[in-house]
Amino acid sequence: MIPYGHQFIDQDDIDAVVETLKSDFLTQGPKVKEFEESLAKKVDAKSAVAFSSGTAALEAAYFAAGLKEGDEIITSTLTFAATSNAALQLGVKVVFADIEPETGNIDPSDVLKKITSRTKAIVPVDYSGMPVKLDELSQIAQRHGLLLIEDAAHALGAEYKGKKIGGIADMTMFSFHPVKSITTGEGGAITTNNEDFYKKLCIYRTHGITKANFKNKAEGEWYYEMQHLAQNFRLTDIQAALGISQLGKLEKFIEKRKNIAALYHKAFANNPNIILPQEYEGASSSWHLYPIRLKDSTKRAEVFKKLRDSSMGVQVHYIPVHFHPYYQELGYKKGICPNAEEFYAGEISIPIFPGLSEKDQNFVIEKVNEFTS
């Protein structure tokens, strides 16, 4: 079975992990700081804070932003549920804006329509690794006094108008799940240029406990304080060692993804039955996904099954978040984001990852054209 995505691990990665396993620190050691500094430098951000997952990182970002019960965020429904779930954990109301069909990304014009007096942040999602329209969203956020928290789980290695994703928004989240641009097994991070956000992110991942800036009098060198209700969201040194090694290969990984995407563009250009993903001017995708869409969405289930039966691990990204029973029980109804719903109805993600062989690429091309013609 050819998966739609897969990690690329070589001997350098294995050696880095083994070296850390033999060291004095498996967690709360120097590798996490080294990984954070390397990541921040890679994306041209001032700081990075690593977490146990991208979901944990988002929750911490919402905390650092000061979001609380009764506040609202505006985000996309064409995403994994974690984007909105992390806000719900803090009692924040989630408002879904529709997407632009061409990219699958949030539509700035619909974001404008959804802003209320309770809105505190816009949380766009770089769907498939394609950067959102950061200039437009930043202008909206500034005009209305909102924060811009970018869910770039797909977009490490992507660029917007020549700038690297990770140093543009107020806070940017990356995921290091095995199918992402790089992996730490599980893991995530927030990058930011804001020192106050950085400090709050650090405290949130360690139970809300700090060993500095005490509110009460310190009783000795052992002293620490819990100042917020928070979680253990730490990344281990073992994972960080893998992340450091993987970061050194990021450009190579993205180049391979781009080459596969270019091959698919050419191979499917004359297929009249599918809509292909495209970069827009100023956006350079990391190509986390290659999402094709069937023009006749009624055939999606049939085509999906045929591709799976041919040993191709295709997937669908994503079931709109407001379709899930939990969200429907909260009062969200189908029909609120028609573009996202139509996009979902015909979407199939086909294999794209650095280790995808030329033979398998040709197999994917052959079967997609065969089953969609």
N, C-alpha and C positions, 0 to 999 in steps of 0.2 A: 504494500500500500504506500503510495507516494503521499505524504502529508501535505497540508496546505502551507505549513510552516514548521521549521525545525531548527534547533540550536546547532551551532558549529563549534565543536570543542576539539582542540588539538593538544599535542603533548605539552606545549608551553602552558596552557591552561591547567592541565593536570599537575604539572610540576609546581606551579604557583600555589595550588591548593595543598599539595602534599607538604610543601615547605612550611606553610602556615600551620598545618596539622602537627608538625614537629616542633613548632615554636611554643613559647610560654603563653600565648594568648589565642584562644579560640573565639573569644568575644570581648568587647570593650577594650580592645587593644589598638595598636597603631595603624592597622590596615584600613580600618573604616575611614579614618581621617585622610589617609593617603588617597583612597578611592574618591572621597568627596572633593579633595583638592584637584585631582586629575579630571574629574567630571566637570567641575566649575570652569577650569581652564579650557577644556575641550569645547564648551558651548559659549564661551565668552561671558560668563556670569561671575559675579563677585563671590558668591557662596553656593554651596550645595550641602544638603542634609540628607543622608541615606536612611531608608526605612525598610521594614520587613516586607513591604509590598507596595505597589502603586496605590492601592486602596487606602492603606494606612497613611501614605504620604498625602493623599487628597484630604483625608480627615484632618490631618495636622495642618494643612494649608488653610482649611476653613476655620480651624481654631485660631491660627495665627492672624487671620483676617478679621478676627473679632466677631465672627458670625454666631448668632445665638437664636434661641427659640423666637419665632415671630418674624425673623428676617427671611428674605427671599434671594435665591440665585436664579439666573436664567442660563439654561444649558441646552444641549442637543438631546433629542430622544434617540438618535441614531448612534448609539454608543453601548458599551457594556454597562450594566446596571451600577457598577461601582461608582461612576461619576456622580450620580445622584444619591446613591445609597449613603455615601460618606457624609453628605449634607444632612440627610434625614437623621443620622446618628446624633447630630447636634441640635435636632429640633427645627432645622431650617426647612422652609417650604421650597419645593422645586417647581420652577415654571419652565415648561418646554417651549423652545422656539423652533420653527421649521427650518429645513435645510435648503441649500441651493442644489438642485438636481445634478448639475454638472460635476460637482465635487463631492457631494455628500456632507459638506461642511455647513455649519450654522449660517443662516442668512442674516446679515447685519440689519437689514430693513425690518425683519420680523422681530429681532431683538428689541429694536426701538419701540415697537408696538407693545411689547410685554413689560416694559419698565413701569414700576409703580413706586409709591413713596416708601415701600418696604424693601425694594431691591437694593442689595448691597454689593453684589458681584456678578460679573458675566463670566461664565465658565465654558469657553468654546472647546471643541474636541477636534484635533487634527486627524480627521477620518482617513484611515489607510496610510497615514504618513504624509498626507497633503496638508501643508500649512493653511490655517484659516486666514482670512483677510485681516491681518493684525492691525494695519493702519486704520481701517474703518472702525474696528471694534475698540481700539485704543481711544480714538476720537470720541466715540459714544460714551465710553467709560469716563473719560476726563470731563466731558460736558455735563455728565450727570453725577459726578462725584462717586463713581463706582470703582471697584477693584477689578482687574483682569487676571483671572487665574486660568492658565492654559493647561488643558489636559492633553499633553503631548506623549501619551503612553505609546503611540505608534511612531513618533516623529523624531527620535534621536537620530541625528545625522541629516535632518532636513534643513532647508534654508528658506528664508523669506526676504526677498529683495536684497540678497547678498549677506544677510545677517543670519547667524546660526540660531535655530530654535533653542530656547533655553535662557537667553539673556534679554528678551524683549518684553514679555509680560511682567506683571508685578511678581507673580510666582508661576513656575512651570513645573508640571509633574511628568516624570519619566517612569516607565515600567521596565523591569529587567526579567520578566517572565521568559522562559526558553524560546518562545517564538518571536520575541522582539529583536531590535537592532543588535543589542548585546544582552547577555544573560548573567545573572548571579544565582540562578536556580529559581528562587523567588526573590523579589526585592523591588524597591522603587526609590525615588528621590525627588526632592523639590530643589530647584535652583532659583535664586533670587539675588537682586542687587540691594535689597533693603535690610539693613542691620537689625532692625526691630523684629522683622519677620523671622530672620535667621535665629535670633535668640529664642523666640517663642516656639519655633519648629524644634529646636534642640531639646527644650524642656518637655514638649509634648510627647516625644518618643520615649522618654524615661520616666513614666509614671507621674509626670508633673513635678518631678523632684529636681531640685537644684542644689549645688554646693557653692553658690555665690549669690550676691545680691539678696541677703537674708532680710526677712521682715521682722524676725525676732532676734534676740541677742544670741550669737554663737556661743555654745558652751564648751567648745574645744575643737581640736583638729578633725575629729570624727563627724562633726556636725553637718547635717543636711536638712533641707526643708521640702515638704510637699506643698506646693503653692497652687496647684490646679489638679482637677480630677482628669486623669489621662491614662494612657495605656503603655505597655511594654511593646514598642514598635521598633526595637533595635534590629539592625542588620548585623550579622556575625562577621568576624574577621575572616572566616573561611570563605564566606560569600564575597566579601570585599576583595579578597585576593584574586578570586575568579574574575570579578568585575574589572580590576586593574588590568589584568592580562587581556581581557576582551576589549577594553577601551582602546588598547594599542592596535587593534585590528578593525576598528569601526569604519575607517575610510574604505578599507578593502571590502568589508561586508556590504557597505552601501553601493559601491561601484558594481559589485556582482548583482545586487538587486536591480540596479538601474539597467544593466545589460540585459537581464532577463525581461524586464518590462519593455525595453526597446524591441526585443525579439518578438514578444507577444503583440505589441502594437503593429508591427509589420505583418505578422502571420494572420492576424484577425482583421486587418484593414478592409478586406473585401467581403467580410461576412456580414450580410445584410440584416441578420437576426439578433445581433448583440450590440450593446452600447459599451464602448471602452472607456476606462478611466483616462483622464487627460490632465496634465499640469497646465495651470494658467500662467499668464505672464507675471513673472516675479516670484513664482513659487517653485521650489525644487523639492520634490517628494523624497522621502526615505524608502518608499515602496514597501512598507510593512505588509500591505495586502495588494493583490491585484484583483479588484472587484469588477467582474463583468456583469452586465444586466441584460436579461432577455427582454426583447421588445414585446413579446407575447408572454406576459408573466403567468398566464394559465398553464404554461408548459414547464414552469420552474421545477416543480416536484418531480416530473418525469425525467427531465434532463439531469437533475441532481442525482436521482437514483441510478441512472445509466452511468454517470461519471463515477459514482461510488462503486458500482458493481464492476467497473473496469479497473479497480484497484487504485483509484485516485481519491485521496482524502480531502475532497472539497468541503467547504463550510459556508455558512451564511452569516454575514455581518451587517447589521445585527437585527434581532427581533427588537422593534422599538420598545424602549423602556416602559412606555405607558400602556403597552399591550400586556404586560405581566400581571397576573392575578393580584399580587400584592398592591400594585399601583392602582389597579382598577378598584380595589377595595377602599383606596384612599380618595376615590372620586374622579380619577382620570378616565377620560372616554376616548374611544377610537374616533378618528376624524379631526383631532385637534392639530395634527401636523401632516396634512395630506401629501406633501412632497416626500417626506421621510417614509410615510406608509407606502407610497407608490414605489419608491426606491427599494425598500425592503422586499416588496412583492416579487421583484424580478432578479434580485442580486444573488450571485454565486461567487465566492472567493476561490480562485484556482491557485495551485501551488506556486509559491515564490519564496525562496530562501537561499542563502549563499551556497549551500552544499548541493543544490539541485543540479544534477548532471545534465550534460547536453542531450544525452539519450532520453532522459526523463522529460526534459523540456520539449523535445520533439514529440514525445508520446502525448503530453498534455495538449499540445497544439493539434495533433491529429484527432484526438478524441473530442475535444471541444468543438472543432469544426464539424466533425462527423455527427455529433449528437444535437447540434444546434442548427443544422442546415435543413 
